Amino acid sequence: MCWRRYDDPGQLAGPPAAGAVAGALRAGPQDAAIRKRARTLDGHDTDPLHGLVAPDPAYDVAWPYGIDRAVGGLHDAPNPGELLCVALAACHDASMRMVADLLGIHLLDLKVEVTTTWTCAAPSASTAASRSASSR
């Protein structure tokens, strides 16, 4: 499962009031520290071009990844750079939705697109020479 739909309004408590959050953080700022984690999963040990990544086990989800053709992969699954863009898009989208909600703004539409350019260039002769000299 890649996402969950909450059809039962009782499943969600609703967003906390901004004042309550601010008060709680003033009382215990250490509570603002939230540990996030992700991990790779077993099962693709013999395939150097594919794998699975997962967030905290509590979510019971995993996402496949593949390697970009620019570095020898098949580009048949999201590559780590694309997964990074996905994370940034989700963060930006969630931030804008939360701020809009706190300000009482009803969003009619919101789309976030994150793009990046990866350059896979061969090292220049001077870079190769300096690496060679520093490794001696």
C-alpha positions in Angstrom: 0.0 0.0 0.0 1.5 3.4 -1.0 -1.1 5.6 0.6 -4.1 5.5 3.0 -7.4 7.2 2.6 -9.2 8.3 5.7 -12.9 7.8 5.0 -13.9 7.8 8.6 -13.6 11.3 10.1 -13.1 9.7 13.5 -9.7 8.5 12.3 -8.3 12.0 12.3 -8.2 14.3 15.3 -7.8 17.4 13.1 -4.9 19.8 13.2 -3.9 21.2 16.5 -4.5 24.9 17.1 -1.4 27.0 16.4 -1.5 28.5 19.9 -1.6 25.1 21.5 1.5 24.0 19.5 3.4 27.2 20.3 2.6 26.9 24.0 3.6 23.2 24.2 6.9 24.0 22.4 7.6 26.9 24.8 7.0 24.6 27.8 9.3 21.8 26.4 11.3 22.8 23.4 13.1 19.5 23.4 9.7 18.0 22.2 10.2 19.7 18.9 13.0 17.3 18.0 11.5 14.5 15.9 13.6 11.6 14.7 12.8 10.4 11.2 14.3 7.3 9.7 14.4 5.4 6.4 16.1 2.1 5.6 16.8 -0.2 2.7 15.2 -3.6 2.7 16.6 -7.0 2.0 15.6 -9.0 -1.1 17.6 -7.4 -3.9 21.0 -8.6 -2.8 21.8 -10.0 -6.3 20.5 -7.0 -8.3 22.9 -4.1 -8.3 20.4 -1.8 -10.2 17.3 -2.1 -8.0 16.3 -2.0 -4.3 13.6 -1.2 -1.9 13.5 1.7 0.6 11.1 2.2 3.5 10.3 4.8 6.1 9.6 3.9 9.7 8.2 0.3 10.0 5.0 1.7 11.6 3.8 2.8 8.1 4.1 -0.7 6.6 5.1 0.7 3.1 8.1 0.3 0.9 9.1 1.9 -2.4 11.2 0.4 -5.2 14.1 2.3 -6.6 16.3 1.8 -9.6 19.5 3.3 -10.9 19.5 6.1 -13.5 20.6 5.2 -17.0 23.2 8.0 -16.8 25.2 6.0 -14.4 24.6 2.5 -15.9 21.1 1.7 -14.6 17.9 0.8 -16.5 15.9 3.9 -15.4 12.9 1.6 -14.9 12.0 2.8 -11.4 12.3 6.1 -9.5 16.0 6.7 -8.9 17.4 8.1 -5.6 17.5 11.6 -7.1 13.8 11.4 -8.0 13.0 10.1 -4.5 14.8 13.2 -3.1 12.7 15.4 -5.3 9.5 13.6 -4.1 10.5 14.2 -0.5 11.1 17.9 -1.2 7.8 18.3 -3.0 5.9 16.6 -0.2 7.6 18.9 2.4 6.8 22.1 0.5 3.2 21.0 -0.3 2.6 20.1 3.4 4.1 23.3 4.6 2.0 25.5 2.3 -1.2 23.6 3.2 -0.6 23.9 6.9 0.2 27.6 6.8 -2.9 28.2 4.6 -5.0 26.3 7.1 -3.6 28.3 10.1 -4.3 31.5 8.2 -7.9 30.4 7.4 -7.1 30.3 3.6 -9.1 27.8 1.6 -6.8 26.5 -1.2 -8.6 25.8 -4.4 -5.6 24.1 -6.0 -2.0 23.4 -5.1 0.6 21.7 -7.2 4.3 21.6 -6.3 6.9 20.5 -8.8 10.5 20.0 -7.8 13.1 19.6 -10.5 16.9 19.2 -10.4 19.7 18.8 -12.9 22.3 16.1 -12.3 25.5 16.5 -14.2 27.5 13.3 -14.8 30.6 14.8 -16.4 34.0 13.1 -16.7 36.6 14.7 -14.4 38.9 17.2 -16.1 42.5 16.5 -16.7 43.6 18.9 -13.9 41.1 17.2 -11.5 42.4 13.8 -12.4 46.0 15.0 -12.0 45.4 16.5 -8.5 43.6 13.3 -7.4 46.6 11.3 -8.6 49.1 13.6 -6.8 47.2 13.6 -3.5 46.8 9.8 -3.4 50.6 9.2 -3.4 
